[in-house]
Amino acid sequence: MEEKIKSFEYLVGKFIHWYSEVAPFYGYKPNDYEWAFSKLTILKLLFLVSAVEEDEKDLLNTFNNFVALPHGPVESDIYNAMNNNKVINYNITENGLTVSNRNASTDLSEEQTNRLDLSINKLKEINKAIVTYKPFDLVDITHRWSCWKNDYNVALNFGLRAMSMTSESIRNSDKYFDL
């Protein structure tokens, strides 16, 4: 679990850097990420970056506990870590993100860092502006994925509001990265 949280924090840092690079081109200030990266936004970006690569090159072995919820897929372990103050470097709420003063280490293996960078770069290549999207635009994108549609419909058929999603169903899904 510790490596999952450190990997998540590494990705959040990459999202912030990416946002700061592209924000001026879309009419935002580089530090607007503080209000732009709400919990919903970060969770949708995490899903998209986790599944952007093909097959076993993806991040679905690290982020392996996605659940189909009304607003799209959510990595349950990361959601719980955010809610239980287990994410050390960032405070991520419904209203935005602040960088914490705690300065915890996100030391990861070179192999893991390379995998995370590969996925970030692939998502950037596909849609450079996606980090500037509003939360419900990201929800709309994830709602197009067949894995979410199928698993969420199963949940509803059983009278539930959530259903576990397998990494394999995500890998086999129709994938979308734009509106």
Backbone as JSON, one array per atom type, in Angstrom:
{
  "sequence": "MEEKIKSFEYLVGKFIHWYSEVAPFYGYKPNDYEWAFSKLTILKLLFLVSAVEEDEKDLLNTFNNFVALPHGPVESDIYNAMNNNKVINYNITENGLTVSNRNASTDLSEEQTNRLDLSINKLKEINKAIVTYKPFDLVDITHRWSCWKNDYNVALNFGLRAMSMTSESIRNSDKYFDL",
  "N": [[0.83, -1.21, 0.0], [1.99, 1.2, 0.7], [3.77, 1.75, -1.43], [1.91, 2.17, -3.43], [0.63, 4.54, -2.61], [2.83, 6.28, -2.63], [3.41, 6.18, -5.35], [1.09, 7.31, -6.35], [1.32, 9.92, -5.24], [3.59, 10.74, -6.62], [2.55, 10.82, -9.23], [0.64, 12.87, -8.88], [2.32, 15.07, -8.44], [3.46, 15.16, -11.0], [1.17, 15.73, -12.51], [0.64, 18.32, -11.55], [2.93, 19.7, -12.45], [2.64, 19.35, -15.23], [0.15, 20.66, -15.63], [0.92, 23.28, -14.93], [2.63, 23.84, -17.03], [0.95, 23.84, -19.34], [-1.3, 25.4, -18.75], [-1.34, 28.31, -19.26], [-1.83, 28.37, -22.03], [-4.47, 27.74, -22.21], [-5.85, 29.7, -20.98], [-5.53, 29.83, -18.23], [-3.89, 30.4, -15.06], [-0.59, 29.35, -14.1], [-0.51, 28.41, -11.4], [-3.11, 27.78, -10.87], [-3.84, 25.2, -10.49], [-4.35, 24.62, -7.87], [-7.05, 25.09, -7.3], [-8.13, 23.76, -9.43], [-7.55, 21.05, -9.28], [-9.43, 19.15, -7.84], [-10.65, 16.57, -5.63], [-12.29, 14.87, -7.16], [-11.4, 15.45, -9.78], [-8.68, 14.66, -9.66], [-8.98, 11.91, -9.11], [-10.24, 11.02, -11.45], [-8.29, 11.64, -13.37], [-6.31, 9.94, -12.43], [-7.43, 7.42, -12.99], [-7.5, 7.53, -15.82], [-4.77, 7.87, -16.52], [-3.78, 5.53, -15.49], [-4.73, 3.57, -17.17], [-3.94, 4.18, -19.73], [-1.77, 3.13, -21.16], [-0.99, 0.17, -23.09], [-1.95, -3.18, -22.34], [0.18, -5.01, -20.19], [1.92, -2.9, -19.71], [0.59, -0.88, -18.59], [-0.63, 0.92, -15.67], [-2.17, -0.62, -14.05], [-1.52, -2.73, -12.44], [-0.4, -1.61, -10.26], [-2.29, 0.37, -9.45], [-4.89, -1.07, -8.61], [-7.46, -1.39, -7.65], [-9.99, -0.45, -8.62], [-13.28, 0.91, -8.61], [-16.55, 0.94, -9.86], [-18.44, 3.71, -9.72], [-21.12, 6.16, -9.25], [-20.07, 8.59, -10.39], [-18.14, 7.64, -12.09], [-15.12, 5.6, -12.55], [-13.23, 4.86, -9.6], [-10.26, 4.7, -7.76], [-10.22, 2.82, -5.11], [-8.5, 2.35, -2.87], [-6.78, 4.57, -2.97], [-8.62, 6.65, -2.78], [-9.57, 6.17, -0.16], [-7.14, 6.54, 1.2], [-6.7, 9.28, 0.77], [-8.87, 10.32, 2.19], [-8.26, 9.51, 4.76], [-6.03, 10.84, 5.54], [-3.59, 9.74, 4.66], [-2.19, 10.36, 2.45], [0.61, 12.09, 2.08], [2.09, 14.29, 0.97], [0.24, 15.98, -0.19], [-2.82, 17.75, 0.23], [-5.88, 16.87, -0.63], [-9.0, 17.85, -1.53], [-12.61, 18.14, -1.94], [-12.73, 20.65, -2.94], [-10.27, 21.4, -3.95], [-6.64, 21.34, -4.21], [-3.86, 21.36, -2.07], [-0.4, 21.82, -1.54], [1.33, 20.02, 0.82], [3.17, 20.84, 3.81], [4.68, 18.87, 4.83], [6.62, 17.4, 3.47], [7.23, 14.64, 2.77], [9.01, 11.76, 1.63], [8.99, 10.52, -1.71], [10.27, 8.31, -2.65], [10.87, 5.98, -5.09], [11.31, 2.95, -6.92], [13.52, 2.89, -9.75], [12.45, 1.55, -11.89], [9.66, 1.68, -11.35], [9.25, 4.46, -11.37], [9.89, 4.98, -14.04], [7.78, 3.6, -15.31], [5.57, 5.08, -14.43], [6.2, 7.6, -15.51], [6.15, 6.95, -18.24], [3.42, 6.42, -18.67], [2.27, 8.91, -17.99], [3.43, 10.5, -19.99], [2.36, 9.3, -22.27], [-0.4, 9.84, -21.97], [-0.3, 12.64, -22.1], [0.57, 12.88, -24.74], [-1.65, 11.94, -26.12], [-3.74, 13.65, -25.31], [-3.07, 16.68, -24.63], [-4.32, 18.74, -23.24], [-5.91, 17.64, -21.26], [-5.43, 17.76, -18.49], [-6.41, 20.2, -17.81], [-9.1, 20.05, -17.88], [-12.46, 20.39, -16.69], [-13.94, 18.94, -13.72], [-16.4, 17.48, -14.22], [-16.31, 17.17, -16.94], [-14.27, 15.32, -17.18], [-15.53, 13.23, -15.84], [-17.57, 12.72, -17.7], [-15.98, 11.75, -19.8], [-14.91, 9.36, -18.66], [-17.26, 7.99, -18.29], [-17.84, 7.07, -20.78], [-16.3, 4.86, -21.17], [-16.41, 1.42, -21.77], [-16.0, -0.51, -19.77], [-16.69, 0.8, -17.35], [-19.38, 1.4, -17.87], [-20.5, -1.2, -18.15], [-19.88, -2.46, -15.64], [-21.04, -0.66, -13.81], [-23.72, -0.78, -14.56], [-24.26, -3.44, -13.89], [-24.03, -3.21, -11.12], [-26.21, -1.48, -10.58], [-28.3, -3.15, -11.42], [-28.29, -4.98, -9.37], [-29.17, -3.46, -7.35], [-27.25, -1.85, -6.22], [-24.81, 0.79, -5.58], [-22.25, 0.7, -6.39], [-19.6, -1.16, -7.93], [-17.04, -3.52, -8.09], [-14.23, -3.26, -10.27], [-12.41, -5.1, -12.6], [-8.93, -5.27, -13.4], [-8.49, -6.43, -15.84], [-10.94, -6.05, -17.19], [-10.84, -3.31, -17.5], [-8.57, -3.03, -19.09], [-9.5, -4.24, -21.44], [-11.45, -2.56, -22.28], [-13.32, -0.19, -24.3], [-11.62, 2.72, -24.97], [-11.39, 6.13, -24.03], [-10.2, 9.45, -24.27], [-10.9, 12.02, -24.56], [-13.46, 14.52, -24.98]],
  "CA": [[0.0, 0.0, 0.0], [2.87, 2.37, 0.77], [4.25, 2.06, -2.78], [0.77, 2.7, -4.19], [0.45, 5.94, -2.21], [3.99, 7.03, -3.15], [3.22, 6.27, -6.81], [0.03, 8.3, -6.53], [1.88, 11.23, -4.97], [4.48, 11.04, -7.74], [1.69, 11.24, -10.34], [0.05, 14.19, -8.57], [3.38, 16.03, -8.74], [3.57, 15.24, -12.46], [-0.02, 16.45, -12.97], [0.84, 19.74, -11.23], [3.94, 20.23, -13.38], [2.0, 19.35, -16.55], [-0.83, 21.74, -15.61], [1.65, 24.55, -14.93], [3.18, 24.02, -18.38], [-0.06, 24.08, -20.39], [-2.38, 26.28, -18.3], [-1.43, 29.61, -19.96], [-2.37, 28.19, -23.38], [-5.92, 27.55, -22.11], [-6.43, 30.82, -20.26], [-5.4, 29.68, -16.78], [-2.59, 30.71, -14.47], [0.11, 28.1, -13.76], [-0.81, 27.9, -10.06], [-4.55, 27.52, -10.73], [-4.05, 23.78, -10.14], [-4.83, 24.54, -6.49], [-8.51, 24.95, -7.32], [-8.52, 22.89, -10.54], [-7.35, 19.64, -8.94], [-10.27, 18.64, -6.76], [-10.6, 15.11, -5.43], [-12.91, 14.24, -8.32], [-10.5, 15.61, -10.92], [-7.49, 13.81, -9.47], [-9.37, 10.5, -9.23], [-10.5, 10.72, -12.87], [-6.99, 11.62, -14.04], [-5.62, 8.71, -12.01], [-7.98, 6.32, -13.79], [-7.1, 7.67, -17.22], [-3.33, 7.61, -16.66], [-3.54, 4.13, -15.15], [-5.16, 2.67, -18.25], [-3.59, 4.73, -21.04], [-0.84, 2.22, -21.84], [-1.58, -1.11, -23.49], [-1.64, -4.44, -21.66], [0.91, -5.01, -18.92], [2.69, -1.68, -19.54], [-0.25, 0.08, -17.89], [-0.41, 1.05, -14.22], [-3.26, -1.32, -13.38], [-1.0, -3.64, -11.42], [-0.2, -0.76, -9.07], [-3.61, 0.91, -9.09], [-5.61, -2.3, -8.94], [-8.68, -1.51, -6.86], [-10.99, 0.49, -9.13], [-14.68, 0.61, -8.34], [-17.47, 1.72, -10.68], [-19.32, 4.52, -8.88], [-21.94, 7.03, -10.1], [-19.28, 9.57, -11.13], [-17.08, 6.98, -12.85], [-14.21, 4.73, -11.8], [-12.45, 5.44, -8.49], [-9.32, 3.78, -7.13], [-10.73, 2.82, -3.74], [-7.42, 2.48, -1.89], [-6.31, 5.96, -3.0], [-9.72, 7.46, -2.22], [-9.52, 6.0, 1.3], [-5.91, 7.16, 1.69], [-6.93, 10.73, 0.81], [-9.83, 10.62, 3.27], [-7.69, 9.16, 6.07], [-4.77, 11.59, 5.68], [-2.43, 8.88, 4.37], [-1.46, 11.04, 1.39], [1.44, 12.96, 2.91], [2.57, 15.52, 0.31], [-0.84, 16.8, -0.73], [-4.15, 17.71, 0.84], [-6.78, 16.91, -1.78], [-10.38, 17.88, -1.05], [-13.61, 18.37, -2.98], [-12.57, 22.01, -3.43], [-8.97, 21.66, -4.55], [-5.44, 20.67, -3.75], [-2.77, 22.17, -1.55], [0.83, 21.07, -1.29], [1.56, 19.96, 2.26], [4.49, 21.23, 4.28], [5.31, 17.74, 5.51], [7.76, 16.98, 2.66], [7.55, 13.21, 2.84], [9.73, 11.23, 0.47], [8.26, 9.66, -2.64], [11.29, 7.47, -3.28], [10.34, 4.81, -5.78], [12.33, 2.31, -7.74], [13.68, 3.48, -11.07], [11.49, 0.86, -12.76], [8.33, 2.23, -11.11], [9.26, 5.83, -11.85], [9.83, 4.91, -15.5], [6.42, 3.2, -15.69], [4.7, 6.23, -14.18], [6.53, 8.61, -16.52], [5.69, 6.45, -19.54], [1.97, 6.61, -18.73], [2.01, 10.36, -18.03], [3.82, 10.99, -21.32], [1.4, 8.78, -23.25], [-1.63, 10.61, -21.82], [0.01, 13.96, -22.66], [0.64, 12.74, -26.2], [-3.01, 11.74, -26.62], [-4.56, 14.85, -25.05], [-2.25, 17.59, -23.83], [-5.17, 19.65, -22.45], [-6.81, 16.92, -20.35], [-5.23, 18.19, -17.1], [-7.14, 21.46, -17.57], [-10.54, 19.79, -17.99], [-13.3, 20.49, -15.5], [-14.2, 17.61, -13.17], [-17.48, 16.71, -14.84], [-15.88, 16.77, -18.29], [-13.55, 14.06, -16.97], [-16.56, 12.23, -15.55], [-18.19, 12.37, -18.99], [-15.04, 10.9, -20.54], [-14.84, 8.01, -18.06], [-18.56, 7.33, -18.48], [-17.86, 6.48, -22.12], [-15.55, 3.6, -21.15], [-17.32, 0.27, -21.67], [-15.82, -1.21, -18.49], [-17.49, 1.48, -16.35], [-20.8, 1.2, -18.22], [-20.89, -2.59, -17.85], [-19.82, -2.74, -14.2], [-22.01, 0.16, -13.1], [-25.04, -1.34, -14.85], [-24.4, -4.64, -13.04], [-24.3, -2.72, -9.76], [-27.59, -0.99, -10.53], [-29.21, -4.31, -11.52], [-28.32, -5.62, -8.06], [-29.59, -2.46, -6.38], [-26.07, -1.29, -5.56], [-24.29, 2.03, -6.17], [-20.84, 0.49, -6.7], [-19.21, -2.51, -8.33], [-15.61, -3.67, -8.32], [-13.83, -3.37, -11.67], [-11.16, -5.83, -12.71], [-7.93, -4.67, -14.28], [-8.69, -7.0, -17.17], [-12.07, -5.38, -17.86], [-10.37, -1.97, -17.87], [-7.65, -3.2, -20.24], [-10.28, -4.64, -22.61], [-12.49, -1.55, -22.5], [-13.2, 0.89, -25.26], [-10.94, 3.78, -24.22], [-11.6, 7.5, -24.48], [-9.38, 10.42, -23.56], [-11.35, 13.35, -24.94], [-14.92, 14.65, -24.98]],
  "C": [[0.87, 1.26, 0.0], [3.39, 2.76, -0.61], [3.13, 2.64, -3.64], [0.57, 4.19, -3.88], [1.6, 6.79, -2.73], [3.88, 7.2, -4.66], [2.15, 7.31, -7.13], [0.57, 9.71, -6.33], [2.84, 11.67, -6.09], [3.65, 11.53, -8.93], [1.07, 12.61, -10.1], [1.08, 15.29, -8.85], [3.55, 16.24, -10.23], [2.37, 15.98, -13.05], [0.13, 17.95, -12.73], [1.82, 20.37, -12.22], [3.35, 20.37, -14.78], [1.02, 20.52, -16.65], [-0.13, 23.1, -15.71], [2.24, 24.87, -16.3], [2.12, 24.47, -19.39], [-1.12, 25.1, -20.01], [-2.45, 27.61, -19.05], [-2.02, 29.5, -21.37], [-3.89, 28.06, -23.38], [-6.58, 28.61, -21.24], [-6.38, 30.72, -18.75], [-4.01, 30.12, -16.33], [-1.92, 29.4, -14.06], [-0.21, 27.55, -12.37], [-2.3, 27.7, -9.82], [-4.85, 26.06, -10.41], [-4.63, 23.65, -8.74], [-6.35, 24.41, -6.43], [-8.96, 23.97, -8.4], [-8.44, 21.41, -10.18], [-8.13, 19.26, -7.68], [-10.09, 17.13, -6.65], [-11.17, 14.39, -6.65], [-11.99, 14.3, -9.54], [-9.3, 14.67, -10.81], [-7.84, 12.34, -9.64], [-9.67, 10.11, -10.67], [-9.18, 10.69, -13.64], [-6.2, 10.37, -13.68], [-6.13, 7.51, -12.81], [-7.44, 6.37, -15.21], [-5.61, 7.37, -17.41], [-3.0, 6.16, -16.34], [-3.8, 3.2, -16.32], [-4.73, 3.13, -19.63], [-2.66, 3.81, -21.83], [-1.55, 0.9, -22.16], [-1.07, -2.25, -22.62], [-0.87, -4.24, -20.37], [1.81, -3.79, -18.71], [1.89, -0.63, -18.77], [0.08, 0.1, -16.4], [-1.44, 0.28, -13.4], [-2.8, -2.43, -12.44], [-0.71, -2.88, -10.13], [-1.53, -0.25, -8.56], [-4.65, -0.13, -9.5], [-6.91, -2.48, -8.17], [-9.71, -0.46, -7.31], [-12.39, -0.04, -8.89], [-15.51, 1.52, -9.25], [-18.48, 2.4, -9.75], [-20.11, 5.47, -9.78], [-21.14, 8.05, -10.93], [-18.09, 8.94, -11.85], [-16.18, 6.14, -11.95], [-13.41, 5.5, -10.74], [-11.53, 4.35, -7.95], [-9.6, 3.85, -5.63], [-9.64, 3.01, -2.69], [-6.91, 3.92, -1.82], [-7.38, 6.89, -2.44], [-9.69, 7.38, -0.69], [-8.27, 6.64, 1.9], [-6.06, 8.68, 1.78], [-7.84, 11.09, 1.99], [-9.27, 10.38, 4.66], [-6.31, 9.79, 6.28], [-3.53, 10.72, 5.53], [-1.62, 9.43, 3.2], [-0.71, 12.17, 2.09], [1.75, 14.3, 2.24], [1.47, 16.46, -0.15], [-2.08, 16.65, 0.13], [-5.13, 17.92, -0.31], [-8.2, 16.8, -1.26], [-11.32, 18.04, -2.24], [-13.41, 19.73, -3.63], [-11.22, 22.31, -4.06], [-7.85, 20.93, -3.86], [-4.48, 21.7, -3.18], [-1.58, 21.25, -1.33], [1.1, 21.16, 0.2], [2.97, 20.42, 2.58], [5.27, 20.05, 4.87], [6.5, 17.15, 4.76], [8.17, 15.52, 2.83], [8.21, 12.77, 1.54], [8.79, 10.42, -0.41], [9.27, 8.78, -3.39], [10.65, 6.19, -3.81], [11.48, 4.19, -6.56], [12.39, 2.99, -9.1], [12.68, 2.84, -12.05], [10.09, 1.45, -12.59], [8.23, 3.67, -11.62], [9.16, 5.86, -13.38], [8.44, 4.54, -15.99], [5.45, 4.37, -15.53], [4.93, 7.32, -15.23], [6.02, 8.21, -17.9], [4.19, 6.7, -19.71], [1.6, 8.09, -18.79], [2.3, 10.88, -19.44], [2.86, 10.52, -22.4], [0.09, 9.57, -23.18], [-1.44, 12.03, -22.37], [-0.01, 13.93, -24.18], [-0.76, 12.64, -26.81], [-3.84, 13.01, -26.47], [-3.82, 15.76, -24.08], [-3.08, 18.45, -22.88], [-5.95, 18.95, -21.34], [-6.63, 17.33, -18.89], [-5.93, 19.5, -16.79], [-8.65, 21.26, -17.63], [-11.24, 19.95, -16.64], [-13.65, 19.09, -15.01], [-15.29, 16.83, -13.91], [-17.25, 16.45, -16.33], [-15.11, 15.45, -18.2], [-14.5, 12.93, -16.62], [-17.21, 11.77, -16.85], [-17.27, 11.46, -19.82], [-15.02, 9.48, -19.96], [-16.16, 7.27, -18.18], [-18.69, 6.7, -19.86], [-17.14, 5.13, -22.16], [-16.52, 2.44, -20.93], [-17.19, -0.47, -20.34], [-16.66, -0.55, -17.4], [-18.97, 1.25, -16.62], [-21.27, -0.19, -17.79], [-20.95, -2.84, -16.35], [-20.83, -1.91, -13.42], [-23.43, -0.33, -13.35], [-25.29, -2.62, -14.06], [-24.74, -4.21, -11.61], [-25.75, -2.27, -9.64], [-28.6, -2.14, -10.6], [-29.32, -5.06, -10.21], [-28.75, -4.65, -6.96], [-28.44, -1.82, -5.62], [-25.67, 0.01, -6.25], [-22.82, 1.89, -6.56], [-20.6, -0.96, -7.07], [-17.71, -2.51, -8.59], [-15.33, -3.85, -9.81], [-12.51, -4.14, -11.72], [-10.2, -5.08, -13.64], [-8.11, -5.18, -15.71], [-9.85, -6.34, -17.9], [-11.68, -3.96, -18.3], [-9.46, -2.06, -19.1], [-8.42, -3.49, -21.53], [-11.34, -3.62, -23.02], [-12.24, -0.72, -23.75], [-12.66, 2.08, -24.47], [-11.16, 5.14, -24.87], [-10.78, 8.44, -23.62], [-9.73, 11.85, -23.94], [-12.88, 13.34, -24.97], [-15.51, 14.27, -26.32]]
}
